[in-house]
Amino acid sequence: MELKNQHRLKDKNVKKYHEELVSKLGDAPFGKEEKVDTADCNEKKVILIDREPLATFFEDTIFPTIDGFLKMKATKRYVTVDMGAVKFVYNGADIMAPGIVDADESIEEGDLVWVRDVEHEQPLAVGKAMTNGNEMIQSEKGKVVKSLHHVGDEMFD
């Protein structure tokens, strides 16, 4: 991972990003008083703690990376898929309605969401909702989440 333009975020920005993530997700991968850096990495601006990219910006909106979700206990904006869908999501596929077993009903179309497996509730991907949470649960066909980042991708390599 090659980092460019790395610098320490001002405390007021750390607090702002922390509060934004807590509002969206119920938690954040870093504390509001933690020492946080930002850097450019492969055309993305990333938020770093100890050189680990715990959040990034998707279309100018801060959202945790998979590593970030592993460091927190998010309770909002989740989409839960059955174990049959895991291998496809793991390989970067968009999320299809038949694989969804649950979703946060407060999700609105266009929201950034995180995808987890039903058995362990571990993060598999970050994506953009193509429908609202209720439609995700009720739909029986079609694409409902566009995958933006998934386990093992090369986003930061």
N, C-alpha and C positions, 0 to 999 in steps of 0.2 A: 504494500500500500504506500504510494508516494503522496506525501502531503505537501501542499504549497500554501504560502501565505498564512501560516499558522500563527494565531495570536490569542491571547486571553480575552474572554468576553467580559464586558463590564458587569458589575454586580446587578445593576438594574435590568440588563438584558437577560441574565441568567434567571432572575426572579420572574420576568415577563414570560420567558419560554416555559419555565417550570409551571407557572400558573395556567398557561394556555394548555399544556399537556394534561394537567390534573383536571381541568374543566372538560376536556374532550374525552379522556380515558379513565379518570378516577385515580390516576397515579402518574408518576414520571420516572424516567430512568436516572435522574440526578436530582439532588436537593437544591432548594432555591438559594442556599448560601454556599454551595459547593464551588470549587475552582473548576471552571469549564473553559475549554479552548474551542476555537472554530478553525477550520482549514478548508482548502479546496482539495478535492480528491476525485480524479476522473470526471471532471465536468460537474461535480456535485459539491455543494457546501455541506460540510458535516460538523456535527457537534461531538466533541471528544472529551472523554474522561480517561486519563492515563493512556492516551493515544488510541483508545478504542472508540470506533464510531458508534455512538449510542443513539443518535438521531440524525436526520438529514432533512432536506427541504424537498418536498414534492410540489411542484407548481407554486413555489413561494410559501408553502405551508409546512411548518415544522411537524414532524411525526417520527416516532421511534423506528429504528432499524430492528431487524430480528434480534440482534444482540441486545438492543435496548429493551425490547419486550422481555427478554430472559432475565433482566435485572429488576423488573417491576411486577406489580400485580394489577394489571389493567382490568377494569370491570365494565368498561363501556366500549362501544363500537367493534364488538367481536362478531365474527361469523364462524360458526362451528360446522365442520364438515365431517362426514362419516369416514371410517378408516379406509374404505374403498377409494376415496378421492385423494387420500394423502399422497400417494406416489405421483399423481398427476400435478398436484399443487406444488409438491417438493421440486418437481422438474420445471416449474414456471408456467404451468397452464393457467388460463383464466378459470374462475370458479363458476361452475355450472349449477343451476338450481337443483337438479336431482341429488347432488351430493350434500346439500345443506340440511342439517338436522336442527339448527337453532341459529338465531341472530338477535342482536340487540334491536329491539323494536323501535328505538329512537333514531336509528340510522336513516338519513335522508339521501336521496339520489345525489351523487357527486361527492359525498363524504369520503374521506380516507378511512379505511377500516383495516383491521388485522384479522387474519384467518388462523384458526386453531383447530387441532384435531379433537374429536369427541372423547377419546379415551384418556388422554393425558392433559388436555387443554394447553398444549405447548404451541407456541407461535410457529407458523409455517410460511406465512407470506403477509405482505402489505399490499393493499390494492385500493382501487377506487370503486365505490358502490355505483352500480348501473341502475339500481332500483332501490326502494326503501326497504327497511328491515322486515316489515310485514310481508311485502311481496316476495322477498327472498325465501321466507319460510313457506309461503303458500304456493309459490310457483312450482311447476313440475317439469318445465323445460326452459332452455335458454341460458345465456350467459348473464350472471348477476354481479360479478366482481371482476374488474380488469386488473390482472396482476401487475404490480410495479416493482416488487422486490420480493425475493423468496430465499429460503434456506439454501445456502451453497451457491448463490449466484455470484457473479463477478463484479458486483456494483462497486466495490472498493479495492479490487485487486489490480 
